[in-house]
Amino acid sequence: MVHDAYGALEFLELREIDLPALGDDAVMVRVQAAGLHVGDCFGVRGEPFAMRLVSGLLRPRYGVPGFDLAGRVHAVGRNVKRFQPGDEVFGVCEGSCAEYARAGENQLALKPESLTLEEAAALPTSALAALHGLRDAGKLRAGQKVLINGASGGVGTFAVQIAKALGAEVTGVCSTANVALVRSLGADHVVDYTREDFTQRAERYDLVLDSVENRSLSECRRLLTPGGTLLLNSGTGAQGMDMLIRLVKPLLVSPFVRQNLRRYLSTPNHEDLVVLKDLVASGKLRPVIDQTYPLAGTVKALRHIEGGHARGKVVVTV
Ligand SMILES: NC(=O)c1ccc[n+]([C@@H]2O[C@H](COP(=O)([O-])OP(=O)(O)OC[C@H]3O[C@@H](n4cnc5c(N)ncnc54)[C@H](OP(=O)(O)O)[C@@H]3O)[C@@H](O)[C@H]2O)c1
């Protein structure tokens, strides 16, 4: 699936293109499944504009959407040590909505044996965002209380399970239709936001992971213990200047309050993909797949994600 210009999702078309050059340090993967997330929609639309700093300022440099993949190693560059042709892998690449994709050696790991390729492709970006948020940015420890807003989404379904694996008491926030799902993932408490305003709860939390960002900073702060942390993981619920204010305000306020208000960026790496693989092997992590689409259905898959109510992950099979 390729787009030659930024704009509508419908700019994507299915056509033959040349294989990307392999290079000495990269791995060429025969893609069998591509996991999608909202960042792929941003990449096709070229909005927020900052996305273009990576993918090309005026027009997309490569133009194939998709970061997450699972598949079989087709070829390896001469400096690659960890993988060989035939290995089944999962990880992050440039352009997974294609038959072949090139990935850095450090952005792949061997596929968890108990998962299908579709399930493995659902893991990388969203599960790493949950892991990096909770373990690294949020420094979540056993016995602490964490609230996850957006618990039924791509990041949230992993965050609930990873927070439980870290030993926390977990409260998930989602809509009525997803209450049973979030409970089945291990959440100790589930708040249905259509019936209860979660920001008005009496409970206080050591950590709030907000993957929705549809509430004001002061509403979210009142949920925190005096030394608690608010981890903001979206910033996409607003446009233009409002979005800039939403992105920057918590960082400006944080130095003047006891609570820690922060954003974070999750960067994929081999070691943490292995952490995910181990969590899967120990039965503590499993992807929830909402829908699977064929490659030609990529536009429909991205539209489904843009709807903002995906139940877990959306995957394209190649
Ligand atoms: N920091 C990083 O490195 C990083 C990495 C990956 C993603 N992200 C960001 O993480 C964010 C979440 O991504 P995602 O893939 O999890 O999104 P998603 O799959 O679209 O999930 C959306 C979630 O929002 C909930 N939601 C929708 N409308 C709501 C409302 N009115 N009130 C409360 N909840 C509502 C949905 O719950 P219901 O369906 O139950 O309503 C669902 O749980 C995105 O903004 C993405 O950019 C950041």
The ligand as an SDF file (V2000), in Angstrom:
LIG
                    3D

 48 52  0  0  0  0  0  0  0  0999 V2000
    4.0940    7.7270   23.8260 N   0  0  0  0  0  0  0  0  0  0  0  0
    4.2530    6.9290   22.7870 C   0  0  0  0  0  0  0  0  0  0  0  0
    5.3940    6.6160   22.3910 O   0  0  0  0  0  0  0  0  0  0  0  0
    3.0290    6.3810   22.1080 C   0  0  0  0  0  0  0  0  0  0  0  0
    3.1070    5.1800   21.4010 C   0  0  0  0  0  0  0  0  0  0  0  0
    1.9540    4.6710   20.8530 C   0  0  0  0  0  0  0  0  0  0  0  0
    0.7590    5.3880   20.9750 C   0  0  0  0  0  0  0  0  0  0  0  0
    0.7390    6.5820   21.6350 N   0  0  0  0  0  0  0  0  0  0  0  0
   -0.4990    7.3690   21.7890 C   0  0  0  0  0  0  0  0  0  0  0  0
   -1.3580    6.6910   22.6640 O   0  0  0  0  0  0  0  0  0  0  0  0
   -2.6910    7.1330   22.4170 C   0  0  0  0  0  0  0  0  0  0  0  0
   -3.6300    5.9540   22.5290 C   0  0  0  0  0  0  0  0  0  0  0  0
   -3.3920    5.0830   21.4490 O   0  0  0  0  0  0  0  0  0  0  0  0
   -4.2530    3.7800   21.3030 P   0  0  0  0  0  0  0  0  0  0  0  0
   -3.6390    3.0320   20.1610 O   0  0  0  0  0  0  0  0  0  0  0  0
   -4.3930    3.0970   22.6060 O   0  0  0  0  0  0  0  0  0  0  0  0
   -5.6620    4.3810   20.8770 O   0  0  0  0  0  0  0  0  0  0  0  0
   -7.0120    3.5730   20.5910 P   0  0  0  0  0  0  0  0  0  0  0  0
   -6.7020    2.1480   20.3560 O   0  0  0  0  0  0  0  0  0  0  0  0
   -7.7560    4.3360   19.5590 O   0  0  0  0  0  0  0  0  0  0  0  0
   -7.8100    3.6370   21.9940 O   0  0  0  0  0  0  0  0  0  0  0  0
   -8.6620    4.6450   22.2510 C   0  0  0  0  0  0  0  0  0  0  0  0
   -9.1720    4.4910   23.6780 C   0  0  0  0  0  0  0  0  0  0  0  0
   -9.8150    5.7110   24.0130 O   0  0  0  0  0  0  0  0  0  0  0  0
  -11.0380    5.4000   24.6370 C   0  0  0  0  0  0  0  0  0  0  0  0
  -11.9910    6.4970   24.4070 N   0  0  0  0  0  0  0  0  0  0  0  0
  -12.4840    6.9230   23.2210 C   0  0  0  0  0  0  0  0  0  0  0  0
  -13.3430    7.9440   23.4330 N   0  0  0  0  0  0  0  0  0  0  0  0
  -13.3710    8.1590   24.7800 C   0  0  0  0  0  0  0  0  0  0  0  0
  -14.0590    9.0710   25.6140 C   0  0  0  0  0  0  0  0  0  0  0  0
  -14.9080    9.9700   25.1210 N   0  0  0  0  0  0  0  0  0  0  0  0
  -13.8250    9.0230   26.9460 N   0  0  0  0  0  0  0  0  0  0  0  0
  -12.9580    8.1260   27.4740 C   0  0  0  0  0  0  0  0  0  0  0  0
  -12.3030    7.2080   26.7280 N   0  0  0  0  0  0  0  0  0  0  0  0
  -12.5030    7.2390   25.3990 C   0  0  0  0  0  0  0  0  0  0  0  0
  -11.4980    4.1270   24.0040 C   0  0  0  0  0  0  0  0  0  0  0  0
  -12.3910    3.4560   24.8990 O   0  0  0  0  0  0  0  0  0  0  0  0
  -13.8530    2.9380   24.4240 P   0  0  0  0  0  0  0  0  0  0  0  0
  -13.6980    2.3630   23.0390 O   0  0  0  0  0  0  0  0  0  0  0  0
  -14.1970    1.9080   25.4640 O   0  0  0  0  0  0  0  0  0  0  0  0
  -14.7240    4.1510   24.4120 O   0  0  0  0  0  0  0  0  0  0  0  0
  -10.1850    3.3750   23.8550 C   0  0  0  0  0  0  0  0  0  0  0  0
   -9.8830    2.6840   25.0520 O   0  0  0  0  0  0  0  0  0  0  0  0
   -2.6780    7.7920   21.0360 C   0  0  0  0  0  0  0  0  0  0  0  0
   -2.8920    9.1650   21.1800 O   0  0  0  0  0  0  0  0  0  0  0  0
   -1.2800    7.5290   20.5140 C   0  0  0  0  0  0  0  0  0  0  0  0
   -0.8270    8.6230   19.7500 O   0  0  0  0  0  0  0  0  0  0  0  0
    1.8410    7.0720   22.1940 C   0  0  0  0  0  0  0  0  0  0  0  0
  1  2  1  0
  2  3  2  0
  2  4  1  0
  4  5  1  0
  4 48  2  0
  5  6  2  0
  6  7  1  0
  7  8  2  0
  8  9  1  0
  8 48  1  0
  9 10  1  0
  9 46  1  0
 10 11  1  0
 11 12  1  0
 11 44  1  0
 12 13  1  0
 13 14  1  0
 14 15  2  0
 14 16  1  0
 14 17  1  0
 17 18  1  0
 18 19  2  0
 18 20  1  0
 18 21  1  0
 21 22  1  0
 22 23  1  0
 23 24  1  0
 23 42  1  0
 24 25  1  0
 25 26  1  0
 25 36  1  0
 26 27  1  0
 26 35  1  0
 27 28  2  0
 28 29  1  0
 29 30  1  0
 29 35  2  0
 30 31  1  0
 30 32  2  0
 32 33  1  0
 33 34  2  0
 34 35  1  0
 36 37  1  0
 36 42  1  0
 37 38  1  0
 38 39  2  0
 38 40  1  0
 38 41  1  0
 42 43  1  0
 44 45  1  0
 44 46  1  0
 46 47  1  0
M  CHG  2   8   1  16  -1
M  END
$$$$
